[in-house]
Amino acid sequence: WKAIAVTQPTYRVATTGNDKNDGSKTHPWRTIQHALNTADGGSIIEVETGTYSELVTIRRSGTAKRFTTITAAPSASPVIDGTGLGIPNGLNGLVTLNNVSFVQVKGFEIRNYVSDSAALDPIGILVEGAGSNLQMLNNHVHDIRTTGKTDNFDALGIAVYGTRAPASLDTITIDGNELDHLVTGFSE
C-alpha cells in the first residue's frame, strides 16, 4: 500500500497584483475576494504582505482532504482593513464564512470595522449558516467597534451563528487568535 499525495491548487494575492492575472506566484491577483470567486473549493489562497480594504466572503467549501484555505503567504503579514468600507444591513464580517465546510482562515490581521448604527453590526470574523470543520487560526482581530450610544448597538471580534436550523454548525476550531481593542456595545 502506498499513500497518494493530494495536491492542492495554490494561488497568490498581492497588493501589486491584478485580478486579470492567473493568480500564480509570479502573476498574483489583486483582491482576496476575486481569488475566492475564481479558485475552486479546496484551493489554497496565499496572501502577501499588504493592506486589503475589502469585505471577504467565503462561499466555496473544501473537502476533508483539501480544505479551502486563505492564509498569509510564507513570512507575510497581510491586513484586511475595514476603514471606510460600508456595512450592509444586519450582521457583517470583514471575513465571512457563509454556509461552508472544510475551510481555514489563518494568519491575518483583521481591523478597523466600525458602525454607528443599531441596524449595522460590524464583526471581524463571522461564521454563519450551517457547515462543519471550520478553522480560524492565529488571526489578530482588533478595532472592531460600534460607536452607538443607546441599546441595540453591537460589534463582535469573532461571531458564530447557526442560521440554517435544523442543519447545524459543528467542529469549529478557534485557536491562537488575538482579539483586542474591541468596542462591542451591548453584545457579549
Secondary structure, DSSP 4 states (H G I P E B T S, - for coil): --PPPPP--EEEE-TT--TTS---SSS-BS-HHHHHHHSPTT-EEEE-SEEE-S-EEE-----SSS-EEEEEPTT--EEEE-TT----SEEEEEEEEES-SSEEEES-EEEEEEE--TTEEEEEEEEEESEEEEEEES-EEEEEEE---STT-B-EEEEEEE-STTS-EEEEEEES-EEES-B-BT--
